[in-house]
């Protein structure tokens, strides 16, 4: 079966339910700017980074440890699909 974990992310905290995928190197959840991200298939609302005082966008591509910098998008982007 599928295993889920409820995370509380940001300040103030926002609940994000994620799938525990033991075959993957990353766990992620969609943010409010995400398009074509499985709307209607997530247990929680997308993470709203504008509501989080501790959210920081990685703008320097050299600091992008996971994901990559994409043309036409400001900062580091991580995407995954199942």
N, C-alpha and C positions, 0 to 999 in steps of 0.2 A: 504494500500500500504506500501511499504518499504520506510523508511526515511534514508537519507544519510547525513553525515557531513564530510566536508573536514578539516582535521587537518594538521598543519605544525609542524613537529617533528624534533628535533635535531638541531645541529649547524654545518654547514649551514642548514636551514630548508629543509626538504623533505616532499612533500605532501603525505598524507595517507588518503584515503577515507574510512570511516567506516560506518557500518550499526548501526543505533540507535535502539537497542533492549531493549524495556522497560521491558521485562521479564527476562533479564539477569543481573547479578551483575557486569559484566566486559565488556569492549570494548577492542578489540585487533586487531592487524594487523600483517602480517607475516614479518619476518626479512630475510635477505639474506641467513642465514644458514638453514632456514626452508626447509624441504623436505616433499613432499606430502601435500602441503598447498594450493591446488586449483589453481595451475598455470593456467593462462588464464581466471580466474573468478574474478580477482580483477581489479579495475579501475586504479590503480597506480602500479608502480614497487614496489617490496618488499623493505622494509626499509633496507638501506645499513649502518649497524652500523659502518663499517670501514671508512665511509665518515663523521661521526659525532664526533666532538671533545667533545661533552658533554655526549655521550653514556657511561653508566657504567653497566657492568654485575654484577648481584648479585651472588657472589661466595660462601658466607656463608649460608648454608641451614637454620641456625637459623634466618637469616634476610629475608628469603623468605616469604613475606606477602601474596602473591597470587601465585597460581601455586604450583609446588613442585620440589624437587630435584630428578632427575632420574639417575639410574645407568648408567654409561658410558657417562654421559653428564656433563660438568663442569658448575655448576651454577643452578639458578632457572629457571624453564621452565613453561610457561603457554600455554596450548593448549585448543582449543575449536572447536567444530564441530556443524554443523547445519544439 
